[in-house]
Amino acid sequence: MTILRKALLGGAALAVMTTGAQADELTALKAQLEALQNRVDTMESAPASYEGKSLLTFERGQASNTWDVVASKDAASTNKDSGFTVAVTPTADMPAPVAEVTVYGYVGAHLHYAFDGKHGEGNSFSVSTLSNDGGDHISLTAQQSRFGIKSKIDTAIGQIRTQIEADFTPGGGNAGSLPIRLRHAVGHWDMTPNWTFTAGQYWYTAALLPIGVSTVDFNGALLTYSRTSQFRLSYADGPLSWAVAIENPTFDSTTNMPNIASYLQYDIAGGHTLIVTGEVADWFNDGLPSNGPVAHNDELGWAIQAGANFNLADVATLTAGVGYGEGLLTNKFVFEDGFANVDAAGDPLEAIAFTVGLSFGLSETTTFNAQFGYINALEEQDFAGCGSTAPGGAAAPASSDECKDKLYKVTANVMWQPVKQMRMGWEVNWGQYTRFDGTSEDGASALFATWFFF
């Protein structure tokens, strides 16, 4: 019994000693866990970049800085894969870049061969300057080479985006030293997810930007898409977009009112687009015959346009646009000269124009594009306002019968882009105009162009 009692007492003492040791180990483990948690909290509270991403990155291409709008006729000169982008990502809590700056552009060259007459040089085919001088002409230019800078930054009041873009296309000629021509100088402020405020030099608000096919000819089809200074308010919600703007007045030296322009666009599922645009301008004149012997009357010039793109089973795209107006259509929304903008009574000239085109892929790297355009002046014109496009290059037509009456243009080309950094295009153009006296001129040209994107 004595031996048994001693054994039990010894076992109890051993159990007490073991329990105490386990309690000490648990306390130590708890202290280690607390220290580890404090370290994790400290790391999470300190600014740091997440794994695999630095605060400042350099990337080939335009990253997410691809918000700028591209005119369909200018698509050959656009490449979203070109350029170099610098992106800023401040902390691990904001993994998406909050600021991006992209430098982009291309070096381009055009070879233009005009048959049986001189009508356009270098990068363009001008129907309105056709004159049968009995000889062929060839010219080369690199004027259309282009560069630009875009930025995008998130702020406390919404995203702000800017774009500056220029080329070397002067009013004419092919001088060895070419001036820099400003294309875009614009800023956009996304005030809300739906509303955007725009200021600067940007696309005409009432231009049919989505309408047309890509062309080698710098002028493209007859309905224009150029740029002007403006303030614009835009709204976008899903497939619907709308904008209204005040723009630089058409006759900025003789009016105290800006042009007012607007568009409404709807993108239909499946790759279809519908667009309607309109613009009005103050046709005020001080009574002086600055545009010839007939002064402008104090009226409104205006133009309305409509267009549509139809995706044909993802094989081809059918595109069409039409414009009608008084004064503004020939003054602003068609590329060709030779129309007076005012009629013989001094009122804005009534005219109509339309274009229709087709584009489809021949292979993964090659596309075919074709387009037809037409302009018709519906009234007798102030002949001295027809410009310097009379037969023989006279300063002004001798009579109103020699103003342009109708004008036609046909364009067809093949575009080949084997890699992202290069594109080539081969194009043929034919055009004809008729005068009010019934006489006419026609001609054709061939163009070859290259684009090397950087």
Sequence and secondary structure as in RCSB ss.txt:
>XXXX:A:sequence
MTILRKALLGGAALAVMTTGAQADELTALKAQLEALQNRVDTMESAPASYEGKSLLTFERGQASNTWDVVASKDA
ASTNKDSGFTVAVTPTADMPAPVAEVTVYGYVGAHLHYAFDGKHGEGNSFSVSTLSNDGGDHISLTAQQSRFGIK
SKIDTAIGQIRTQIEADFTPGGGNAGSLPIRLRHAVGHWDMTPNWTFTAGQYWYTAALLPIGVSTVDFNGALLTY
SRTSQFRLSYADGPLSWAVAIENPTFDSTTNMPNIASYLQYDIAGGHTLIVTGEVADWFNDGLPSNGPVAHNDEL
GWAIQAGANFNLADVATLTAGVGYGEGLLTNKFVFEDGFANVDAAGDPLEAIAFTVGLSFGLSETTTFNAQFGYI
NALEEQDFAGCGSTAPGGAAAPASSDECKDKLYKVTANVMWQPVKQMRMGWEVNWGQYTRFDGTSEDGASALFAT
WFFF
>XXXX:A:secstr
 HHHHHHHHHHHHHHHHHHHHHHHHHHHHHHHHHHHHHHHHHHHHS    TT  SEEEEES TT   S   GGGG
GG  TT SEEEEE   TT  S SEEEEEEEEEEEEEEEEESS    TT   GGG    SS EEEEE TT EEEEE
EEEEETTEEEEEEEEEE   SS   SS   EEEEEEEEEE SSSEEEEEEEEE TTS TT S   SSSS SSB  
 EEEEEEEEEEETTEEEEEEEE  TTTTT SS EEEEEEEEEETTTEEEEEEEEEEE    S  TTSSS   S E
EEEEEEEEEEEETTTEEEEEEEEEEESHHHHHSBS     SBBTTSSB EEEEEEEEEEEESSSSEEEEEEEEEE
EE S B GGGS S SGGG SS SSGGGSEEEEEEEEEEEEEEEETTEEEEEEEEEEEEEETTS EEEEEEEEEEE
EEE 
